[in-house]
Amino acid sequence: MGDREANIAFAEERLEACPQIKSLRKASIYETEPVGYTDQPDFLNTCVSFLTTLGPEELLDLTSGIENDCKRKRTIRWGPRTLDIDIIFYGDETVDTERLTIPHPRWKERAFVIVPAKDIEDIGVPIPEGSGVRLYRSRV
């Protein structure tokens, strides 16, 4: 919702400004049709990679704060939102708490995760056929 590209830039700037985050790498931005709740505009998706001294739960707190600062409202599951930041991986660690599951449980099914992630690093997973992921703006 809103200025989709500006919302992504906002999140990336906030991550870069965090003293516990270094070496942030950005994928291109892709446009995709919504999944789940489909009565909404297309999404913009990207991935970032970075080094951090934050633990997984601390990183979740940071990303949730960024979403809230971008006026994210959680009213409809998979519904319209200004920003949605998922933690897909945390190095090679596995996390399974009430608040956080890493790796993200459905990442291998989601071309909108796989395509931008491959801009940063080969993650060894094929892109699902008929993905509908379209390049919006190249940054690589």
Secondary structure, DSSP 8 states (H G I E B T S, - for coil): --SHHHHHHHHHHHHHH-TTEEEEEE--EEEE--SSS-SS--EEE--EEEEESS-HHHHHHHHHHHHHHTT----STT---S--------TT--EE-SS-EES-TTGGG-HHHHHHHHHHS--S----TT---EEEE---
